[in-house]
């Protein structure tokens, strides 16, 4: 069964697609529509799970089967990509990476090479929990897979003018994420707060998210981390 977080993401994608079709926003509708029959190659899946030594969580299987461009962009998940990855993936602290995804995947899609650093999508070995996204084995602040997907959709829903026209329809959706109804991405004054992280070093806080996470600009780019894993300089 998919997690509640992934069910929420799928509801949002369905509503975006329906609203886009109703308003003739063909580009948005295509981005939110499946490009295949919604099935998985069982043989390929068996090969992947045998190589990994674990079972993929339903949240991951749903994205692989759905073949919805916006979800593929947000996660970098596709059967052929995962098959290429598993041959060189090795378990690390009970986790194994099945995909590399850009820190800002939608930006990377529009402007190749400008999506920030690479993050790994990890699945647990053996299967015991939901999948997470984390930067190169840094498990002090992993992001749950469905949360990562919502976090990637947030700037798209807040910034694309063709999506903003769909807000009235989205407002009727039960449990729609608040960011989907925003009138755009608000300008946030640049912070002067400096913090330090044991792995990434000193950075500047860009903004706070959900009260427990911080977007921090480090020397190698912006990262989203749990606030408790940094301290003020």
N, C-alpha and C positions, 0 to 999 in steps of 0.2 A: 504493500500500500504506500502511495506517496505521502510525504509529510504534509502537515497543514500548511507549512510555508510554501511548498511547491504547488499545492492545490490553489492557493491564493494567487500565485504567479500565473497559473494557467487560466484562472477566471479572468484575470486582468487582460491577458493576451486575447482571450475570446471576445471580450467586450471591445477592446481596441479594434479588432478585425471587423466586428459587426458594425461599429460606429463608422469606421473608415469606408466600408462598402456603402453604407447608407448615404454618406456625404460625397461619394465619388473620389475619395483620396486614395487613388490606386496604388501609389508607392507605399503608403502605410499599410494598406490592406495586404499587399504582397509580402511585406516584411513580417506580418503577423499570421500568415497563412502557411499551412503545411505544404511542402514541396514533394511529398511522397505519400504512400498509402498508409502510413502510421503503423508499419510493422518493422520487425527487426530480423536481420539475417541470423537465424539461430546458430548456424555453423560458425559464423564469425564471432558471435557472442560467446559461444562455448570455447573457442580458441583464446579469446581475451581473458576469460575467467580462469582458464587452465594456466595460462602464462602468469597471471597475477597471483594465483592461489587464493582467490577470494571471490565472493559474489558481489556484483554491482548493486548498489542501492536502487530502489525503485525510482527515486528522484532522477538519478542519472539515466536509467533505462527510458524514462518518459521523454527526456530531452533527445536522446538518441533516436527514439522511434518517431517522435513528432516531426522532426526535420523542419522546424519553424525558423526562418532565417534570423529573427531577432534573438531567439534563444541560442541558436548556434553561435552567433556573434558573441553573446554575453558569456558563453562557457567554453568556446572552442571545441565543443564536443561533436564529433562525427565518427562513425564506425571506422572509416579508413584512416582517420587521424589517430584514433586510439590504437588501432592495429599497428601503426608505425611506431607508436610511443612505447607500447608494452615490451617490445623486444629489448629496450635499453633501460627500462624502469626497474629499480631495485628497492625493496622495502627499506624504510628508514623509520626507526622508532615505532614500528607497528603500522606504518602508513606507506602507501605506494602511489606515485604520481601517474595519472593516466592522460593528462593533457597539460599543455602550457597555454595560459591565456594572458593577454595583455592587461596591464593595470587599468587602462581605459580602452576597452576593446572597440567601442563604437567609433571613437576618434581614430583608432588604428585602421578601421575599415575605410573611413573616409580619406585619411592621410597616412598611408603606409609608412611605418617607421616612427610615428609620432604618438604611440599609445602608451608611453611610459615603460616601466620595467615589466618583466615576465613573472607571473605567479603560477604555482602548480595547483592543479586540482587533484586532491588526494582522496583515495578510498582506503578504509581500514583493512588491515590484514591480521587475523581473519575478520570476516564481516561481523561487526558488533555495534556499529553506530552509523550515523549519517555521514556523508562525505563532507569534506571541508576544503577551503581554498586558503593557501598560505604561501608566503614568499620563500621559496627555496629551503624548505625544511625548518623554517622558523615557526615552531608550534606554540610559542608563548601567546600568540594572539590570532588563532585561526578563525576564519569566517565560515559559518555554516553555509553549505552550498545554496539553499534557497535564498538566504539573506544576500549572498554575493550577487545572485541574478537580479534581485530587486534593486540592489545598490547600483548595478550597471544600467538598469532601465530608468532610474531616477533622473539623471541629467538629460536623457533623451526625451522623456515625457515632459520635463520642465523647460526644455530649450527649443525643440523643433516646432516651428510655427504650424506645420500641418497637423501635428498632434494636439496642439493647444485648442484647435477648433473642435476637438472631440470631447472637451471637458464636460459639457452639459450632459452628454450621454454617460460618461464615466461617473458623474455624480450620482446617478441612479443605481450604481452597482453597490451591492452589499460588501462591506469591508474593503472598499477600494483604498489602496494606500494613499495617504494624504498628498504625497508628492505628485500624484497623477492629476490632481485638481489645481495645482499651483499655476499661477499666471505667468510663470517664467522662473528662471533661476535668479533669486535676488542677489544684488551686489552685497557682498559681505566685506566690511572693512578689514584690511590686512592686519593680522595680529602681530604684536611685537613680543608675544610670549615665547620664550625659548625653552626647550625641553631636551632631555637626553635619553637615548634608548641604548641598552647594552650592546646591541648588534649594529644598529644603523647610525649611532653617534648623535650629534647635536642637530636639531632641526627647529623650525618655526611652526607653531600651530596655525593652520589655515582656518579651520572651523571645527566646531564640535558637532557630533552626530548622535542623536538619540540619548544624550546624557551620559553615555558610557564609552563612546568612541571618539577619537580625534583624527582629523585629517592633518597630517604633518608633512611639511616640505623639508626633505633631507637633501643632502648634496646630490644623490643619485635620482631624485624625483619624489613625488608625493606618495605617501603610504597612509592607509587607514589602520589604526591600531587601537586596542583597548587602552583607555586612559591610565589604568592602573599599572601598565607596563612601561610608563615613562615617568620621569621626575623633572621638576623645574631645575633649570641651570642656576 
